[in-house]
């Protein structure tokens, strides 16, 4: 809800508070204000000018030379490119030295050889969004009414000194979807009276019931329907004050009659609809459920197929509106409309929501009906709109309102106990304080000792039980004034489970390793739901029955595609060095048509691109590569104590580079993969070289590990031997290291690879791997003979098991 600060002052005195101070008071009382938008986006020195003369530019077909009176001693010449500029107009003029949105400064200029001392402005150039500009001014300059004062402040006429409070309302506070509702709230917070204008409808001699009748066949969906008839109206633009208020609320002005219905929607929170009576098609209004397959062309000129779940307004035969959602094109108010049929109704929220959802139509009207409108304001809103239409469009309101009324609209009695208030809030409030708050809320009540029965007005449908009233007392008394108290009784200290502690440890390790946490959607497109490496190719994706959009239609089976989206998003904004991870769930099922809850599996995934680290002073740059990503995972496995059971096995997976990909095994079980994304996918996503990994986090964190054991610092020296081995290219370094560790026995404490050679001095199909072996005995100093014996066993095992020979 967008609330104009100036418009709000019509109902409650807030002149002693700035918009930001008011926003703070509202937020502290439970109505959160997201932001205060200034309508003036840095504009200065824009005045109202009178175009005295307009002639064609001598050297440009699309430019005009204008002599403009801006309230100074001499007229100024301005070159204007707008098609609609003409002599006699009152227009907004940015004088030399003026500032427009975006800090655009107006200077003296020459356009095709002619001097221009200022700029005649459009509304868009004054910071008003194009979608909010009335159609007649959507292309070209804005023209003020002729009674505008030359030299006056153009921003004042356009209400651009106003500020707009954007309310972030919870679903229960439908009462604040109107200016009057917000006024009641502000009045209660500040303890001030509110002013609501009494409406007296000027009525003619003719009777409305002679022109129209109302029949409701679906009374559960529509307990109240009222119709007023207004004859001899003249359709035209609304006055500037009305247009300004609609623009501040984010609504585009259309015409005086339509603008009045939107204005009353904002003021009273009651949706209305104006039909062209002569195009309506009959003298009766029939409200019913639509027939299956029935069609209507709505105001957006789209043909929509209806079902029996939808409520429609008909002329006795054909639908002319979808109730509470949108009117039909056939009965739309047009420039030649002379008679208005004005609808004010109360529609059941669930029925409106069904139609809105099924037809894909969300409107200000449907939002208010879905959340609930005040039943006692429906007829009053019709009277207010009829009065304004006569005032702004002329015409005569026919006597009476033709209605169907089965609507129960009585205040709801709710008991409230002083003892319970103080027990729940931990306060010592007096009954006088509580009743004072009820008076500020303008809630009627009756008192019986320390208990009051509150008669909750129909404008507050969110209050139905005693706890709701206690909340009202708490927020208006002031949350800051409620004392801090400890709960009574025995309390227990919470703690994390072993799984939760390990998961937190994983997050901290990855962040310490330089990765940033990302949180992405669990819903994705059907294409991305397949994952990257087809790791769950035998599973079926879980598709939603009623997705918000195709991009969010399917439950994900992999975290990696969304992390690649994160990299693309950053890359498109010139952030090329990114490392991110995510801990999240994927959703799997073996069923084609899902009939039971899918399996939810927690995973951890990461993605890297760009530089891993950079020291500009030392001229060092280290780009991300396979071994950077692998090293991070090896560190993680070591932190979890499962690194001895982990092996990396080179493999080929869809979507990944065929030579830089490995599956990760925990014992014999595959728990994930690591690799570079395939060059074709990299090009498609417009990324630099990128590496990814994904692991089954549940398996990692539920694997039992040995307890940590500590050893004393060594008292005896170790001995190191380096070996360079020649072996087939197909033999993996990990396989060679495993043979060395097995053959080395208890004396071999450490094995590390430090070199790989393939080149012209090596036989084709062969490679050389160099390892450093460290031998150590904690009980004594090793002799050369003891080390040599073990070392020769290592070499013989290498020759026997992997065909390795010492490099000469």
N, C-alpha and C positions, 0 to 999 in steps of 0.2 A: 504494500500500500504506500503510495506516494502522497505526502501531506504537505500542502502549501502552507507555509508559516503565516503569510498574510491573510489567506482565506480563513485560516483557523481563528484569526482575531475577530471575525464576524460573530463567533459563538461564545468566546471566552476571553477575558482580559489577560493577555500575556505580554503587554507592551513593556513590562519591567524585566522581561527575560529575553536574552538573545536566543536565536534558533539553536545554537549549540548548548546553551544552558538548559533549554527546554528538553532537548534530546537526552541530556544527562539525567534529568529528573525522571523522564519516561523510562529510560533503561534501568535505573535503580529501582523502579517500581514494578518491573516485570514485563514492560513492553519494550523490547529491544529495538533501538534505532541503529541500523547498520551504518549509515553515513548521512551527513547533511550536505546536500548538493546546492551550491550557489548557482542561481540561474545566470548570473553575470560571470562569464568565463574570462575575466580580465579585460573587459571592454571599458574604454574611456573616451570621452569627448565625442559622443555621437548625439546629434541633435535632430530636430524635425525641420526639414527644409521644404520650401514651396518652389516647385518647378515653374518659373515665370515664363520661360521660352524653351522650346526644343526645336532644333533643326538638324538636318542631316550633316554628318561629318563630310567635309569636302573630299577627303581622300580615303574613305572607308565606308563600304556599304552597310556594315553591321554595327557602326558606331554612331552615337548621337552627341551633338553639342548642346549642353543644357546650361541655361542661366538660372541659378538657384538662389533664392532668398533664404538665408540661414539666421536671420534676426540680427545681422550686423549692418554697418553703414552702407556697404556696397554688396552687390550680388557677386557670387563667385561662379566661375565657369568650371563645369565638370564634364569630362568625357565619359559617357555611359554606354555599355554594350548590351543592356537589357532590351528585349523586344517590346516590353510593355510600358516603357517610360513614355510619358506624354506631358504636355504643358497643362498646368492647373493642378497637378498632383501634389499631395503632401507626402513626403518620403523621408526615410531615415538617411541622414548624411553623416558620414565619418569625415570630420574636418581634418585639415592638415595638422599633424601631430597626434591624431587619434590612434588608439591601440585596439586592434580586433583580436579575437581568440587566436591562440598560438603565438602571442606577442608580435602580431603582424602590424607594423607601424605605417601609417599613411603619410606619404611625403608628396611634395609638389612633383609633378611629372609632366612629360610630353608624350602624347599618344598620336602617332602619325602627324607630327608637326603642330599639334594643338595643345595648349597648356590645360592641365587638369588640376584643380585645387580642391581635392577631396575625392570622396567615393560615395555614390548612391548605393545603398546596401540591400541585399536580399536578407530574408530571415536566416537562411543557412549561414551567411557570412557573419551574422550576429550570434552564432553559436547554437541555433535551434536545429535539432535533428531534422533531416529531410522528411522522415516518416511522420513528423508532427506538423508539417507545414500544410495549410489548407490548399486544396487543389488549384485554386485560381492564382496562388502565389508560389506554386511549386517550381515554376520556371520564370525567373525574372525577379524584379525588385518588389519590395513590399510597399503598399500604398495605405496610408493612414486615412481615417475619416476626415472629411473636410473641416470639422470643427477643431482639429488639432491645432495647438498653438505654435506658430513659427518660432524657431529658436528654442523651443522647449526640450526637455530631456526625453529623448526617444526611448531610452531604457525604461523610464518610468511608465510611459504609455504601453510598453510591451511587457510590463511586469518583470523585467529582467533584474530588478533589485531584490526580488523575492528569493527565498531559500526553501528547499524542499527536503523534508525529513523522510527518509526511506525506512519504513517499519518492517522488521522481520518478524511477522506474526506467527505464533504457534497455531495449529489448526483449530483449537478451541476458542480462540478470540476473534470469532467472526464479527463481533460487535464493532471492532475497530477497522472494519473494511468500509467505513463511511466517515465523512467529516463530522457528522453529529455524534457518532460513536466515539471518535477520538476526542471530541470536545467534552463529552461526559467523563472520559478517562482523565483528561487534563484538569477538568474542574475538580474531580475527586482528589487528585494528587495535590493540587494547589489549594484546595479548600475554597473554591470560588464558584459563583453561580454561572450558569450557562444561559445563553439567549438563543431561543429558537423562534423564528418568526411565525406568528399565527397566519394561517392561509385561509383566505376567504375567496371562494371561486365566484367570479362574476358570471351569472348564468342568464341565458336568453329565455324567450317565451316558449320555444319549441322544446319538446320532451325527447330525451335520448332514446327511450324505449320505443318510440315510433320508428326509429331508424335501425335499431339493432336488438337482437335477443341473444341470450347466452344459455347454452345447454352444456353440461359437463357429464359425460358418460363414465369417466374414470375419476370418481370423487376421492379415492384413496391417494391418487397421484396429484390431484388438483382440488384441494378443499375450498379454495377461494379463487374466483375469477371475476374481475371488474372491468367494465368497458365504459369509456367516456367518448363522446362525439363532439368534435370541434369543427364548425363550418367556417368557410370563407377565409381561410388562412392564405398568407402570401409567403411562399418559400423563398428564402434568400440567405445571405450570410449572417452569422450571429454578430452581435456587438463585440467590440474588442475585449471588454472585460470578461465576457464569457469564454471567448476563445483563449484568452490568457490563462484562465483557470484550468481549462481542459489540457492545454499544452503542459502546464506545470504538473498535471497528474499523469502525463504520458499518453494522452488521447488526442487524436487528430480532429480538428474541427471539420464539419461536413456541411451542415446547413442548420438554420435556426431551430427547426423542429427536432431533427436528430440530435443536435447538440444539447437541447433541453433534456431529452431522455438520458443522455450520458451525464449531464450535469446533476440531475436528480439521483442517478445511480451512485455517483460519488458522494452526494450530500446525504442522502437517506440510506444508502446501501440497498436500495430496492431496484432491481432491474425492471425496466419498462420497455414496451415496444410500440412504435407508431406505424400503423398500417395506412395506406392510401384507401380510404373508404370506397371510392369509386372503382378502384381496381380489386377490391376484396372479393367480389364475385357473388355476394348475396347479402341478405339482411340478417343472417344468423351466424353466431359463433358456436361451433361445436368442438368441444375438447374430448379427444378419445385416444385410445391406443392405435398406432398405425397398423394397417393391414400388412401381412407378410409380403415383402417384395414391392411394396408401394414406393414411389419415387417422389422426390421434391428437388427443385433447383433452388439452392440457398443464395443468400445475398452475394456470396463470392462467385456466383455463376457456375457452381459445380453441381452436377446431378448426383444426388445421394440416394442410395437404396436403403429403405427402412425395414425394420422388423417389428414384430408385435411387442417387443420390449420398449419401444420408443413411444413417447407421448407427443401428439401433434395438435396444433390448432388448425381447424379446418373451417371452410365456409359452408359446411354441411355436406360437401362432396369431396373437394380436393384439399390436401394439406397446404397451408399458407405459411406455416412456421413450425420448427421443431421446438417444442416447449422448453423455455429456459436456456436454449442454446443459440439459435440463430433464426432470423426471419427468412421468408422466401422471397425470391426475386420478383415474382408476379405482382405482389402487393406492396412493393417498395415505394417509399415516399420519393417523389421526383419533383423536378422544377415546376411542373404544371399542376401539382397536387393542390386541391382546394378544400377537401374535407379529410379530417384526421380521425381514425378510429384508434384510440389510445388504450392499450392493454396494461393492466396492473394485476398480477396474479401471484399466488403462492403455490409453487410446485415442490413436490417431494424431492429432497436432495438426491436420494439414491437413484431415482428415475432419471433425473437430469444427468447425473454422472454416467449412467449406463449409456445414454445417447451420446454424450460428449466423447466418451472413450471409444465407442463403436464407430462413430463418424469421424474421429480424429479432429474434432473441433473443440478448442479451448477458448473461452471468451470471458470477459469480465462478468457477464451475467451468469454463465454456468458456474464460475468459481463461487459466486455469492450464494446461489441456490444450493450448491453442494455443501457449503459450510453452514448454511442456515441464515435466513433473513428474519427480521422482526415482523411477526404477523400483525402487530398493531400499527405498523407503519405502511402497509401495502396501500390502503385507500388514501392515506394522507399523502403518499408520494404521488399518486395519480392527481390529487387536487393541486399539489405544488407544481407539477408539470403542466397541467392545464392552465393554471394561472400564468406561468411563464410563457407558454406558447401564445396566449392572447396578448401578453405584453410585448413580445418580440416579433410575432408573426401576424398579429391582428386576429380577426375572426371572432366567433361567438361560441361559448361553451353551452351545449344544450343541457337542459335541466335534468338533473339526476344522474346517478351512475348505475348502469345496468349490471347486475352482479348475480353470481351464484356463491352462496356463503354457507359453508358447513365447517368453518374454521373455529376451533376453540382457542381463544387467545386470552387466558386469564393468568395473573401472576401466580407463581408457584410458591406455596408456603413451605419454608424450610426452618426447622427448629435449630436454635443456636444456644449452647450452654456456656456461661462464663467460666465455669470450672473446667470444662473440657478445653476451651481456648487456652487457658493458662497452663494446663497440663501438657497439651501438645506443643505449645511454643516455648514452654519454660519461662513464662513471664508472670507478672503480677498486675495485669491490666485491670482497671476498674470498669464497671458497667458503663459509666459515663463516657469513658474513652472509646469503648466498643460502639456504643450508640452514636457517638460523634462521627465515627468512621462510616457507619451505615448512612448517616445523614449526608455526608460528603458524597457517597456513592449514589444518593437519591434512591435508596431502597426503603420502602415503607416497612414498618414493623409494629408488632404489638408486644408488650412487655408483661411478663408474669414472674415476679421475683427476679432471680438471677438468670432466667431463661427468656429469650426473646424469640418470637416467631417472625422470620423475615419473609416478606412477600416479594419474591424476586421478580423484577420486571421482565417482560418477554424479550426485551432487547439483550438480555444476558442468558442465552440458552446454555452456556457453559456451567452455570451454577445450579446444581440439582440436589446436592447432599451437604451435610454440615461441614465436611472437610473442605468443600469449595469455599464456603463462607470464612472458615478459619484462614484459608490462604489469602482471601481478600483483606482480612484484618491484618495479617502479617505484613503483606506488601505495602499497605497504606500506613501502617504504624511505622514501617521502615525496617528493612532487614538489618540495617546497621545498628538499630536500637535493641534488637533481640539479644539477650545475654548468651554468652557461651556456657553451655552446661555439658557435663559428662553423663553418658547413659548409666543408669543404675543396674546393679546385678553383676553377675560373673561374666567377665569378658575373656575371650581367647585370642591369642596372638596368631595372626595369619602367617602363612609361609608359602613358598613356592614348592611345587613338586620337583622331583629330580629332573623330569622332562622339561619343565619350564625353566629351571636354572640352566640346563644345558642349552636350551634354545636362546636364552638371553646371552649366554657365553658365546654362542656362534655369532650373534649380532655384534657383540662388542669386538670380537676378534676381527671380523670382516671390516668393521669401521676403523679399527686400529690399523688394518692393513692398507687403508686408503680408499675403500669403497664407500659410496654414499647409499643410504637406504632409499629405495623407491617403493611406492605403494600404487599398484595399478588395479584396474577393474577385474573382477572375477568373470564378468560377462564380456564376450568378444564376438567377432564375426565368425561365420561358419568356416571361412577359409583359414583364419588364424587359429581356430579351435583345433585344427589338425596338428598343431605344434610345429616344431622345426625339424626334429630328427626322427619323426615317426616312431617315437619311443613307446607309444601306446596304440600302435596301428590296429591291434585286434579289438580295441574298444570303440564304442560308438559315442559320438559327441551328444551331450544332453542339451536339447533345444527347448527354449521357453515356449509355453503355450501362447502367451501374449507379450511378446518382446516390445520394448520401448522403440527400438529401431533395429535395422538389420545389423548395424555395427555392434549392438549389444543384445544379440539374439541367442547366443550359445554359451554354455559354461565352458571355461577354458580347460584344456588338458595339458597345458604347458605354460610356464611363466616366461619363457624366453622371448616369444614374439612381442610381448608388451614391453619388455626391457629394450628390445631393438627399436620400438617406437619412441622410447625415452631418449635413446641415443640420437635418433633422427631429429626429434624435436630440438635437442640441444645443438646438433650439427647445423640445422637450418638457421640457428641464431648465433652462428660463429663460435660456438663453444665446442671445440674439437677434441679436447682431452677429457674424457669422461670414463669413470668406473663406477658402476652401480650394482647393487644386489637387491634381492627381494626374498623375504620369507613369506610364503603364502600357500593357499590350498589350490589343488586342481581337483576336477570332478570327473569320475570315470564310471562307465556302466558297460555291461556286455549286451544290453538289450537294445534292439532297434527302436522299439516303442517303449519308452521308460514307464514302468508301472510301479517301481519302488524307488526308495531313496538312493541316489547314486553314491558311490564310494567317494569319500572326501579324503584326499591324501595330501599331507603337508610336505612341501618341497622348499629347497633353497636354490636360487639361481643367480648368476651374475653375468655381466657384460662389460667388456673393456674396449676402448678405442683411443687412438692418439698416443700421446707421450705418457709413459709411466712415471718418469721423473725427469726434471730438467734443472741443471745448475748453469745458468747463463754466464755467471762470472767465470766459472771454470770451463765454459764451452762444452759441457756435457749434456747430451740428450739421450735418453733411453726410451725408445718406443716400446709399446706393448707387444709381446710376442707370446708364442705358445708356452714357453718356459716360465714367463712371468705369471701367467694364469695358473699353470701347474704348480708353481712354487707356493702361491697363496693357498691352494687346496692342500698341498702337503703340510703346510703349517697348521691348517685347520685340523687335519687328521691327527697330527701330533698333539694338538691341544686336547682333542677328544680321547687320546690314548689308543687309537685304532690303527695308527700308521703301519705297524708291522703286518697287518692283515690286508692292506690296500695294495692293489697292483693296477698299473695303467697299461692297457693293451691296445695297440694301434688297430683302428677299425675304419670302416667307411659307413657314413650315415647320411641320409638325405638332408640336403640343406647345408651340409658342412664340407669343408675342404677335404678332398680325398686323401691328401698326404699329411694333414695336420690335425688329425682327429683321433681321440682315444676313448675307449669305453673304460669306466672305472669299476673295478671289481672289489667287493668286500668278501674275501675268501673266494668262493665260487659264484657268488651272487652279484649280478650287475646292479649297481645302485645309481648310475648316472653316466654322464659323458662330459667331455671337454674338447673344444676345438675351435678352429677359425671358421667363420661363416663362409659359405661357398662364394667365389668371386661373382657369379651371376646374381646371387641374392644381394651381395654387397653393392653391386652396380644398381640393381633395382631400387634399393633403399637409399642410394646416394650417400653411402657411408665410406669412411676410410677402412683400413684393415681392422677387423673386429673379431674378438675372441669371446666365446661364451662358455658357460658350464651350467649344468643342472644336476642336483643330487636329491635322492630320496631322503629327506630330513628325518622322517619317522624311523626309518631303518637305522640311520646313523646314530640317533639319540637313544634308541632302545637296545642297541647292541651292548652286551655286557663286556666290560673291560677289566683287566687285572688291576689291582690296587697299585699305586705308585710305590716303588721301592727305592731306597736311597743307599748309595754306596759311599764308603770312605774315600777321601782323596788319595790318589795313588802314591805309594811310598817308593815304587820302583820304576825305572825308566821303561819307555815303550820303544819298539823298533819299527821302522817303516821300510817297506819295499815297494818300488814302483815297477809295474809291468806294462808293456805295450804288446797287444795281441793282434794278430792278423786272423780274420775270420770272414765268413760269407756276409754279404750286405744284408741278407734277410734275417740274420740273427739279431734279436733285440738286445739292447744294452742291459735292460732289466733282467733278462734271462741269464746273461753272463754274470751279472752281479749276484743273482741267486745261487748259481753254481759255486762262485767264490766263497760266499758266506757259509754254504753248507759244508764245503770241503775244509774251510779254515778252522772249524770247530770252536772250542771255547777260548783259544788263544787269540783268534782274530776278532778284534774289537770294532774295527771301522773299515769300511770300503767306500771309496769315493772315485767317481769317474772324473777325469780332468782334461781329456783330449779325445777328439775324433778326427781322423784324417782319411780323406779320399782324394786321390789326385793322380798325376802322371807317374809318380813313383810307386804306385800301388797297382797290383794286378787287377784287371777288369773283373768286376763282380765281387771284389774284396774290399774290406775297410779295416782301419786300424783303430782300436780303442785302447786308451791308456787309463789304468786304475792305480790309485794309491792305497796300499794295504797297511794297516797299523796292527801290530801284534803286542800283546800285553798280558802279563801274569801278575795278579794282585799279591801273590804270596812270595815272589822272588824275582830276581833279575834274570831275564831270559838270556841264554847263550846263543851264539850263531848257529850251533848245531841244531838246537831245538827249533829255532825259527826256520832254518833251511829245510828241516824234515817236513814241517807243516806246509811250507811254501811249495815244496816239490809236489806234495799231495794235491795242492790247489791246481798247479799247472797240469798234472796228469789228468785230474778230473775235467779241466777245461778242454783238453785235447780229446778226451773220451766222449764228453757229453755235448759239446758244441763245436768240436773240430777246430779249436783255437790253437795257434802256435805262436811262440814268442817271435816278435818282429826282430829281424837281424839288423 
